[in-house]
Amino acid sequence: MSKAASTGMQRHLPMIQGIAIGLLVITATPSAILCAALLMPTILAMMADRLHGRPVGRTVLLFGLAGACGPEMTLWRSGRGMEGAIALATDVHTLALSWSFQAGGWLLAQILSLAICFYVETMARIEITTLEKRRAATAAQWPD
């Protein structure tokens, strides 16, 4: 695919995604209502994440989808009705479990970045100490 074609596709990607989501909402309204309720923290995380590629939002989304699978399966097994979707979307335990998954994803994204930063800084300090020792040993061998 040429660069011009991929650039044109990227320009139209939000419209295509909007059409796909619109079709999902029209054809599967109970599932869409339940997903909207269960994935509300993900929606907020996506709007708040301004980094390129939205790494925190994507992590929260993955954890949120994991937490939404169970209630969605329950909805599908119970006949996919609007009453079932609203009952699941307003159930405190269902929301708490799904939102806890997403909170765990957000926390993991925050802690992991700090842990990686700490690891890189520690390795750099060890390397600096090693190089200073080698410099001191070399300076002792070659006095001025």
C-alpha positions as CSV (number, residue, x, y, z in Angstrom):
1,M,0.0,0.0,0.0
2,S,1.4,3.4,-0.9
3,K,2.0,6.1,1.6
4,A,-0.6,8.3,0.0
5,A,-3.2,5.5,0.3
6,S,-2.4,4.8,3.9
7,T,-2.5,8.6,4.7
8,G,-6.0,8.8,3.1
9,M,-7.1,5.8,5.0
10,Q,-5.9,7.3,8.3
11,R,-7.8,10.4,7.5
12,H,-11.1,8.5,7.1
13,L,-10.5,6.0,10.0
14,P,-12.5,8.0,12.6
15,M,-15.5,8.1,10.3
16,I,-15.2,4.4,9.6
17,Q,-15.0,3.6,13.3
18,G,-18.0,5.9,14.0
19,I,-20.0,4.0,11.4
20,A,-19.0,0.7,12.8
21,I,-19.9,1.7,16.4
22,G,-23.2,3.2,15.1
23,L,-24.1,-0.1,13.4
24,L,-23.2,-2.0,16.6
25,V,-25.4,0.3,18.7
26,I,-28.3,-0.1,16.2
27,T,-28.1,-3.8,15.9
28,A,-27.2,-4.7,19.5
29,T,-28.6,-1.9,21.7
30,P,-28.8,-4.0,24.9
31,S,-25.1,-5.0,24.6
32,A,-24.1,-1.5,23.7
33,I,-25.9,-0.1,26.8
34,L,-24.2,-2.7,29.0
35,C,-20.8,-2.0,27.5
36,A,-21.2,1.7,27.9
37,A,-22.0,1.3,31.6
38,L,-19.3,-1.2,32.2
39,L,-16.6,0.6,30.3
40,M,-17.3,4.2,31.6
41,P,-13.8,4.4,33.3
42,T,-12.3,3.3,30.0
43,I,-14.1,6.1,28.1
44,L,-12.8,8.6,30.7
45,A,-9.3,7.2,30.6
46,M,-9.3,7.5,26.8
47,M,-10.4,11.1,26.9
48,A,-7.9,12.0,29.6
49,D,-4.9,10.2,28.0
50,R,-3.1,12.7,25.7
51,L,0.0,10.6,25.0
52,H,0.7,9.3,21.5
53,G,-1.0,5.9,21.1
54,R,-2.9,6.4,24.4
55,P,-1.0,3.7,26.3
56,V,-2.8,4.2,29.6
57,G,-6.2,4.2,27.9
58,R,-5.4,1.1,26.0
59,T,-4.3,-0.7,29.2
60,V,-7.5,0.3,30.9
61,L,-9.5,-0.8,27.9
62,L,-7.9,-4.3,27.9
63,F,-8.6,-4.7,31.6
64,G,-12.1,-3.3,31.1
65,L,-12.9,-5.8,28.3
66,A,-11.8,-8.6,30.6
67,G,-14.1,-7.4,33.3
68,A,-17.0,-6.9,30.8
69,C,-16.9,-10.4,29.3
70,G,-18.7,-12.1,32.2
71,P,-21.7,-9.7,32.3
72,E,-22.0,-9.7,28.5
73,M,-22.1,-13.5,28.4
74,T,-24.7,-13.4,31.1
75,L,-26.8,-11.0,29.0
76,W,-26.4,-13.1,25.9
77,R,-27.4,-16.3,27.7
78,S,-30.5,-14.6,29.2
79,G,-32.0,-13.7,25.9
80,R,-30.3,-10.3,25.1
81,G,-33.2,-8.3,26.2
82,M,-33.2,-4.6,27.2
83,E,-34.5,-5.5,30.7
84,G,-31.5,-7.8,31.3
85,A,-29.1,-5.2,30.1
86,I,-30.5,-2.5,32.3
87,A,-30.5,-4.9,35.3
88,L,-26.9,-5.8,34.7
89,A,-25.9,-2.2,34.1
90,T,-27.4,-1.1,37.4
91,D,-26.2,-4.0,39.4
92,V,-23.7,-2.6,42.0
93,H,-21.6,-5.8,42.1
94,T,-21.3,-6.1,38.4
95,L,-20.2,-2.5,38.0
96,A,-17.9,-2.7,41.0
97,L,-16.1,-5.8,39.5
98,S,-15.8,-4.3,36.0
99,W,-14.7,-0.9,37.3
100,S,-12.2,-2.6,39.7
101,F,-10.6,-4.4,36.7
102,Q,-10.2,-1.0,35.0
103,A,-8.8,0.6,38.1
104,G,-6.3,-2.3,38.2
105,G,-5.3,-1.6,34.6
106,W,-4.8,2.1,35.3
107,L,-2.8,1.3,38.4
108,L,-0.6,-1.2,36.5
109,A,0.1,1.4,33.8
110,Q,1.1,4.0,36.4
111,I,3.2,1.7,38.6
112,L,4.9,-0.1,35.7
113,S,6.1,3.1,34.2
114,L,7.6,4.1,37.6
115,A,9.2,0.6,38.0
116,I,10.8,0.8,34.5
117,C,12.1,4.3,35.2
118,F,13.5,3.1,38.6
119,Y,15.2,0.0,36.9
120,V,16.7,2.1,34.1
121,E,18.0,4.7,36.6
122,T,19.5,2.0,38.8
123,M,21.2,0.3,35.9
124,A,22.6,3.6,34.8
125,R,24.0,4.3,38.3
126,I,25.6,0.9,38.4
127,E,27.2,1.5,34.9
128,I,28.5,5.0,36.1
129,T,30.0,3.4,39.2
130,T,31.7,0.7,37.2
131,L,33.1,3.2,34.7
132,E,34.4,5.4,37.5
133,K,36.2,2.5,39.1
134,R,37.7,1.5,35.7
135,R,38.8,5.1,35.2
136,A,40.4,5.3,38.6
137,A,42.2,2.0,38.0
138,T,43.4,3.2,34.6
139,A,44.5,6.5,36.1
140,A,46.4,4.6,38.8
141,Q,48.2,2.6,36.1
142,W,49.1,5.7,34.0
143,P,50.1,8.4,36.5
144,D,50.8,11.9,35.1
